Amino acid sequence: MMPAHQIHTSPQIILPDDWFVLQSAHDAASKTLDRSPKTHPCAERLAKQVFRLFDLGHRDPVIIAAIAAETERARAGQADDRSKALKLVPWANEPA
């Protein structure tokens, strides 16, 4: 038996509606990241992430775009501003 990393599968057939989902997700993720979907140096990496999510079974371009953008932020080392805004603070009556 071949090791899992050497097993070759047949290419998946992508229908026109699938291409629309993929393109929409990539464009939306790029817009979220405020960068060009075509000329940014990491556009291809983002596209690969979109394809990976699609291959995992996601079909909603909004969900794919959100996950891909968050993954790209993490890879780029950019902390999401929302995570910085969430800080635990003591209650008003508790000593600090």
Secondary structure, DSSP 8 states (H G I E B T S, - for coil): ---GGG---------HHHHHHHHHHHHHHHHHTTS-TTTSTTHHHHHHHHHHHHHTT---HHHHHHHHHHHHHHHHT---HHHHH------TTS--
